[in-house]
């Protein structure tokens, strides 16, 4: 009788062992929850030297206008963007806080260069800045330009006395000053 009980006990254990293993298979799976934040960041580089000075030279001959001293292309527009599923692209807009009487301030953004990746934006043609937002870079998707100078869009600023082609300002509004300050604001936003 002991032999039959022992055999039944071993058979029950073997059956339970086979039955438990029958629930497993040669594959298994699990889920991974992934969080990707929406990102919209922009800055001007180099951060330590982003305030620039531009000016005009007085004519040396009567009857001639003042002449801009040249351009400045030391600044770079950097951005990082992770778009949402509902907003296909983003833009970078630019505006001037206040017009300087008689002066047009123009900005041109070059195509993106440097160590960035993704769907980088496309620059517009040269803009004459005003108090209204204007699109400087369009079509930005999920992308980053790289950080610092020589990454992103190189910005070229130029001055012109008003009343010329494509002007916002009028030459008649010019006033002599050594301290006119204009603040240029860049904003990255959804379309």
C-alpha positions in Angstrom: 0.0 0.0 0.0 2.9 2.3 0.8 4.2 1.7 -2.8 0.9 2.7 -4.3 0.6 5.9 -2.2 4.2 6.8 -3.1 3.5 6.2 -6.8 0.4 8.2 -6.7 2.2 11.0 -4.9 5.0 11.0 -7.5 2.5 10.9 -10.3 0.6 13.9 -8.9 3.8 15.9 -8.5 4.9 15.1 -12.0 1.4 16.0 -13.4 1.4 19.3 -11.5 4.9 20.1 -12.8 4.0 19.4 -16.4 0.7 21.3 -16.0 2.5 24.4 -14.6 5.0 24.4 -17.4 2.3 24.1 -20.0 1.3 27.8 -19.2 4.6 29.2 -20.3 5.6 29.4 -24.0 8.8 30.1 -26.0 7.9 33.9 -26.0 6.8 36.5 -23.5 6.2 40.2 -23.6 5.8 43.3 -21.4 5.1 47.0 -22.0 7.3 50.0 -21.7 5.7 53.4 -20.9 7.5 56.2 -22.7 7.2 59.9 -22.0 8.4 62.4 -24.6 7.9 66.1 -23.5 6.8 68.8 -25.8 9.7 71.2 -26.3 9.8 74.8 -27.7 13.0 76.6 -26.7 14.9 79.4 -28.5 17.9 81.5 -27.7 20.5 83.8 -29.2 24.1 82.9 -29.0 26.8 83.7 -27.9 24.8 84.5 -24.8 27.7 86.6 -23.2 27.9 88.9 -26.3 24.5 89.0 -27.8 24.0 92.8 -27.5 25.4 94.4 -30.7 26.1 98.0 -31.8 25.4 99.3 -35.3 25.5 102.9 -36.5 25.8 105.4 -39.3 28.5 107.6 -40.7 27.9 111.2 -41.5 28.3 112.3 -45.1 31.4 114.3 -46.0 29.7 116.0 -48.9 26.6 118.3 -48.6 23.5 116.8 -50.2 24.3 113.1 -49.4 22.5 110.9 -46.8 24.0 109.2 -43.8 25.4 105.7 -44.5 25.1 102.6 -42.4 28.5 101.4 -41.0 28.0 97.9 -42.2 26.4 94.7 -41.0 26.7 92.4 -38.0 26.7 88.6 -38.3 28.0 87.5 -35.0 24.8 86.2 -33.6 23.2 82.7 -34.0 19.6 81.6 -33.5 19.5 78.2 -31.7 16.3 76.2 -31.0 15.0 72.9 -29.7 11.6 71.6 -30.7 9.6 68.5 -30.1 6.3 69.1 -31.7 2.9 67.8 -30.6 0.9 65.3 -32.6 -1.7 68.1 -33.4 0.8 70.8 -34.5 2.7 69.7 -37.5 5.3 72.5 -37.5 6.5 75.5 -35.6 7.8 79.0 -36.6 10.2 81.4 -35.1 8.9 85.0 -35.3 10.8 88.2 -34.7 9.7 91.7 -33.7 11.1 95.0 -32.5 9.9 96.4 -29.1 9.8 100.0 -30.5 10.9 101.6 -33.8 13.9 103.9 -33.8 12.7 107.1 -35.5 13.9 107.2 -39.1 15.8 103.9 -39.0 15.0 100.5 -40.6 16.6 97.5 -38.8 16.8 94.5 -41.1 17.6 90.9 -40.2 18.4 87.9 -42.4 18.7 84.4 -41.2 20.9 81.9 -43.0 20.1 78.3 -43.5 20.8 76.1 -40.5 24.3 74.8 -40.1 26.2 73.0 -37.3 25.6 70.0 -35.2 21.8 69.9 -35.2 19.4 67.3 -36.5 15.7 66.7 -37.3 13.4 68.9 -39.3 15.1 72.2 -39.1 13.2 75.3 -40.3 13.5 77.3 -43.5 14.5 81.0 -43.3 12.5 83.7 -44.9 14.0 86.5 -47.0 15.4 89.6 -45.3 12.9 91.2 -43.0 12.6 94.9 -42.0 11.7 94.7 -38.3 8.6 96.2 -37.0 6.5 96.0 -33.8 4.4 93.2 -35.4 5.6 89.6 -35.3 7.0 88.4 -38.6 7.9 84.8 -39.5 11.7 84.5 -39.8 12.0 80.7 -39.7 9.1 78.4 -40.8 8.5 74.6 -41.0 10.3 73.6 -37.8 9.4 70.0 -36.8 11.1 67.9 -34.1 14.6 69.2 -34.3 17.5 70.8 -32.5 20.1 73.2 -34.0 23.1 72.5 -31.8 24.0 74.9 -29.0 26.2 78.1 -29.3 27.9 80.0 -32.0 28.3 78.3 -35.4 25.1 76.2 -34.7 21.7 77.0 -36.0 20.8 80.0 -38.1 23.4 82.8 -38.5 21.7 86.2 -38.1 22.8 89.2 -40.1 21.7 92.6 -39.0 21.8 95.8 -41.1 20.6 99.3 -40.7 19.3 101.7 -43.3 17.9 105.2 -43.1 14.2 105.2 -43.8 12.4 106.1 -47.1 14.3 103.5 -49.2 13.1 100.4 -50.8 11.0 98.2 -48.4 11.2 100.7 -45.6 9.2 101.0 -42.4 10.8 104.3 -41.3 11.0 107.7 -42.9 14.3 109.6 -43.3 12.5 112.8 -42.1 12.1 111.2 -38.7 15.8 110.7 -38.0 17.1 112.3 -34.8 20.8 112.5 -33.7 21.4 110.2 -30.7 24.1 108.1 -29.2 21.9 105.9 -27.1 18.9 104.6 -29.2 18.2 101.1 -28.0 16.0 98.6 -29.8 15.1 95.2 -28.3 14.6 92.3 -30.8 12.5 89.4 -29.6 12.5 85.9 -31.1 9.6 83.6 -30.3 9.2 79.9 -31.2 5.6 78.9 -31.4 3.1 76.4 -33.0 1.6 77.3 -36.4 
